[in-house]
Amino acid sequence: SGTDLESRIQRFEKTLSAIQDLKCPASSTTLLGRLNSLTALRANANRDNILRGLGLNETPAG
């Protein structure tokens, strides 16, 4: 439920797993690309600033 990098990565991984359990290929979503972008930030010393700068809203509008 946190906004730190590892919490976000875990949420994307769980969401992708649930989608695949429903027989929906991950390639039909943007989640895999987002997950790859987040995991690439793990090695970046400025990752917290980058995450804040992205202003990611993980809740879909609706």
C-alpha positions as a LaTeX table, in Angstrom:
\begin{tabular}{lrrr}
\hline
Residue & $x$ (\AA) & $y$ (\AA) & $z$ (\AA) \\
\hline
Ser1 & 0.00 & 0.00 & 0.00 \\
Gly2 & 3.07 & 2.26 & 0.06 \\
Thr3 & 4.23 & 4.66 & $-2.60$ \\
Asp4 & 7.88 & 3.59 & $-2.49$ \\
Leu5 & 9.45 & 1.86 & $-5.46$ \\
Glu6 & 9.34 & $-1.69$ & $-4.08$ \\
Ser7 & 5.66 & $-1.37$ & $-3.11$ \\
Arg8 & 4.79 & $-0.16$ & $-6.59$ \\
Ile9 & 6.75 & $-2.99$ & $-8.21$ \\
Gln10 & 4.98 & $-5.55$ & $-6.02$ \\
Arg11 & 1.56 & $-4.13$ & $-6.97$ \\
Phe12 & 2.36 & $-4.30$ & $-10.68$ \\
Glu13 & 3.66 & $-7.87$ & $-10.32$ \\
Lys14 & 0.52 & $-8.98$ & $-8.48$ \\
Thr15 & $-1.74$ & $-7.23$ & $-10.97$ \\
Leu16 & 0.04 & $-8.86$ & $-13.91$ \\
Ser17 & $-0.23$ & $-12.24$ & $-12.23$ \\
Ala18 & $-3.96$ & $-11.78$ & $-11.72$ \\
Ile19 & $-4.45$ & $-10.71$ & $-15.34$ \\
Gln20 & $-2.56$ & $-13.75$ & $-16.59$ \\
Asp21 & $-4.62$ & $-15.99$ & $-14.30$ \\
Leu22 & $-7.65$ & $-14.68$ & $-16.19$ \\
Lys23 & $-5.96$ & $-15.84$ & $-19.42$ \\
Cys24 & $-5.31$ & $-12.29$ & $-20.59$ \\
Pro25 & $-1.80$ & $-11.94$ & $-22.04$ \\
Ala26 & 0.33 & $-9.33$ & $-20.30$ \\
Ser27 & 1.32 & $-8.01$ & $-23.72$ \\
Ser28 & $-2.24$ & $-6.74$ & $-24.19$ \\
Thr29 & $-1.75$ & $-4.25$ & $-21.35$ \\
Thr30 & 0.64 & $-1.41$ & $-20.56$ \\
Leu31 & 1.42 & $-2.95$ & $-17.18$ \\
Leu32 & 4.44 & $-4.94$ & $-18.33$ \\
Gly33 & 6.10 & $-1.85$ & $-19.76$ \\
Arg34 & 5.41 & 0.09 & $-16.57$ \\
Leu35 & 6.80 & $-2.75$ & $-14.47$ \\
Asn36 & 9.96 & $-2.87$ & $-16.59$ \\
Ser37 & 10.39 & 0.90 & $-16.20$ \\
Leu38 & 10.01 & 0.69 & $-12.44$ \\
Thr39 & 12.41 & $-2.22$ & $-12.04$ \\
Ala40 & 14.98 & $-0.30$ & $-14.11$ \\
Leu41 & 14.85 & 2.44 & $-11.47$ \\
Arg42 & 16.09 & 0.08 & $-8.74$ \\
Ala43 & 19.72 & 0.89 & $-9.55$ \\
Asn44 & 19.15 & 4.63 & $-9.86$ \\
Ala45 & 20.24 & 6.64 & $-6.82$ \\
Asn46 & 17.70 & 9.36 & $-7.68$ \\
Arg47 & 14.75 & 6.96 & $-7.93$ \\
Asp48 & 12.69 & 8.71 & $-5.23$ \\
Asn49 & 12.97 & 12.05 & $-7.01$ \\
Ile50 & 12.14 & 10.41 & $-10.33$ \\
Leu51 & 9.04 & 8.72 & $-8.89$ \\
Arg52 & 7.84 & 12.02 & $-7.40$ \\
Gly53 & 8.48 & 13.76 & $-10.72$ \\
Leu54 & 6.44 & 11.22 & $-12.64$ \\
Gly55 & 3.34 & 12.02 & $-10.65$ \\
Leu56 & 2.01 & 8.55 & $-11.33$ \\
Asn57 & $-1.60$ & 8.06 & $-10.47$ \\
Glu58 & $-2.10$ & 4.32 & $-10.05$ \\
Thr59 & $-5.85$ & 4.65 & $-9.69$ \\
Pro60 & $-7.68$ & 4.65 & $-13.02$ \\
Ala61 & $-9.97$ & 7.57 & $-13.68$ \\
Gly62 & $-13.56$ & 6.61 & $-13.88$ \\
\hline
\end{tabular}
